[in-house]
């Protein structure tokens, strides 16, 4: 199985929670693992905002790049991300959720373009056919 890992799943992995253990097991059993490059920025922002030392942040980002293929945003991914953002926004509005981020749309678009499953616990992905839900 090919898998795209979002920030939610990586954060759980680093916390070492039960969800994080599931993430680790799925990564280890996957045929191919991908992480959108934007997830690196999302994780760095979260940790720096929380006051985590930059060396620790860098170490975690290095772990991600060592464990997965980093997917850059190109024109195809940008266009698919825009489509996914509109879809996720409509879904969020119907279910009275907060609006998704563009980061969420990029993760979904990456999964779709790579014909991969998406490993997440983010509510915006719940019930999508691509989702491997960690909870």
C-alpha positions as CSV (number, residue, x, y, z in Angstrom):
1,X,0.0,0.0,0.0
2,X,1.1,3.6,-0.8
3,X,0.5,6.1,2.0
4,X,0.5,9.8,2.4
5,X,1.1,11.0,5.9
6,X,-0.4,14.3,7.1
7,X,0.8,16.6,9.9
8,X,-1.7,15.1,12.4
9,X,-0.3,11.6,12.0
10,X,3.3,12.8,12.2
11,X,2.6,14.7,15.4
12,X,1.0,11.6,17.0
13,X,4.0,9.6,15.9
14,X,6.3,12.1,17.7
15,X,4.1,12.2,20.8
16,X,4.4,8.4,21.0
17,X,0.7,8.0,21.7
18,X,-1.4,4.9,20.9
19,X,-2.3,6.7,17.6
20,X,1.4,7.3,17.1
21,X,2.1,3.6,17.5
22,X,-0.5,2.9,14.8
23,X,1.2,5.4,12.5
24,X,4.6,3.7,13.1
25,X,3.2,0.3,12.3
26,X,1.5,1.6,9.1
27,X,4.7,3.4,8.0
28,X,6.7,0.2,8.5
29,X,4.3,-2.0,6.6
30,X,3.7,0.5,3.7
31,X,5.1,-0.2,0.3
32,X,5.8,3.6,-0.3
33,X,5.5,6.5,2.1
34,X,5.0,10.1,1.0
35,X,4.8,13.4,2.9
36,X,3.8,16.7,1.1
37,X,6.6,19.3,1.6
38,X,4.0,21.7,3.0
39,X,3.6,19.2,6.0
40,X,7.2,20.0,7.0
41,X,6.3,23.7,7.2
42,X,3.1,23.0,9.1
43,X,4.9,20.9,11.6
44,X,7.7,23.4,12.0
45,X,5.2,26.2,12.6
46,X,3.3,24.2,15.2
47,X,6.5,23.3,17.2
48,X,8.0,26.8,17.0
49,X,4.7,28.3,18.1
50,X,4.8,26.0,21.1
51,X,8.3,27.0,22.0
52,X,10.1,23.8,21.0
53,X,13.8,24.2,20.5
54,X,14.8,24.6,16.9
55,X,17.3,21.7,17.0
56,X,14.5,19.4,18.1
57,X,12.2,20.7,15.3
58,X,15.0,20.2,12.8
59,X,15.6,16.7,14.1
60,X,12.0,15.8,13.6
61,X,11.8,17.2,10.1
62,X,15.0,15.2,9.3
63,X,13.2,12.1,10.6
64,X,10.3,12.7,8.3
65,X,12.5,13.3,5.3
66,X,14.4,10.1,6.1
67,X,11.2,8.0,6.5
68,X,9.2,9.3,3.5
69,X,9.4,10.7,0.0
70,X,8.8,14.5,0.2
71,X,6.4,15.7,-2.5
72,X,6.9,19.2,-3.7
73,X,4.0,21.4,-5.0
74,X,4.1,21.6,-8.8
75,X,1.4,22.9,-11.2
76,X,-0.6,19.6,-11.2
77,X,-0.6,19.4,-7.4
78,X,-1.5,23.1,-7.1
79,X,-4.6,22.7,-9.4
80,X,-5.7,19.5,-7.7
81,X,-5.2,21.1,-4.3
82,X,-7.6,24.0,-5.4
83,X,-10.2,21.4,-6.4
84,X,-9.7,19.5,-3.1
85,X,-10.0,22.7,-1.1
86,X,-13.4,23.5,-2.6
87,X,-14.5,20.0,-1.9
88,X,-13.3,19.9,1.7
89,X,-14.8,23.4,2.3
90,X,-18.2,22.3,1.0
91,X,-18.0,19.2,3.2
92,X,-17.0,21.2,6.3
93,X,-19.8,23.7,5.7
94,X,-22.4,20.9,5.5
95,X,-21.2,19.2,8.6
96,X,-20.7,22.5,10.6
97,X,-17.0,22.0,10.9
98,X,-14.4,24.8,10.8
99,X,-13.0,25.5,7.4
100,X,-10.2,23.3,6.2
101,X,-6.7,24.7,5.6
102,X,-5.0,24.8,2.3
103,X,-2.5,22.3,3.9
104,X,-5.4,19.8,4.2
105,X,-6.3,20.3,0.6
106,X,-2.6,19.7,-0.5
107,X,-2.5,16.5,1.5
108,X,-5.7,15.2,-0.1
109,X,-4.6,16.2,-3.5
110,X,-1.2,14.5,-3.0
111,X,-3.0,11.3,-2.0
112,X,-5.3,11.5,-5.1
113,X,-2.5,12.2,-7.6
114,X,-0.3,9.4,-6.2
115,X,-3.3,7.1,-5.9
116,X,-2.4,6.6,-2.3
117,X,-4.2,6.3,1.0
118,X,-4.0,9.2,3.5
119,X,-3.0,8.5,7.1
120,X,-4.7,11.0,9.4
121,X,-7.0,11.7,12.3
122,X,-8.0,15.1,11.0
123,X,-11.8,15.4,11.0
124,X,-11.8,17.0,7.6
125,X,-10.7,13.7,6.1
126,X,-13.2,11.5,8.0
127,X,-15.4,9.4,5.7
128,X,-13.3,10.1,2.5
129,X,-12.5,6.9,0.7
130,X,-8.8,7.7,0.7
131,X,-8.6,7.9,4.4
132,X,-6.9,5.5,6.8
133,X,-8.3,6.8,10.0
134,X,-6.2,6.7,13.2
135,X,-8.2,7.0,16.4
